[in-house]
Amino acid sequence: MICTFFSFRRDEERSGGFPFVLDQQFKLAIALTESEFKFAVNGSVFESYAYRNANLLNVLNGFKVQCSNGMQLEITNVDHMNMGVPDCEGFESYSHPEVEIF
């Protein structure tokens, strides 16, 4: 996975490998804590990236997902919730394929 937020000013972050299986659906949860993005895939925490801007939560208004090497991604649903916990502890449970959020 590659984090390129503001990559024109800083180096990209690369880590974690590739947790997806080609041609299979997956459920992704993205947690926005006070200091980092956290990612979980199909019920398991996958990776986290520290914010590069201390005030990111004040200015963040969306995400851009890019695919490379001919891959295509179809987003079928987006849910939003406030967990009420600053570190988003337990957020990975929302990425479990059998969990319905709303």
Protein Blocks (a to p, Z undefined) as FASTA:
>chain_A
ZZfehklmmccddehijabdehiacdddddddfkbccddeehiafbdcddfbfklmmmgg
bdcdddeehiacddfbdcdddehianlgoklmmmpmklcfZZ
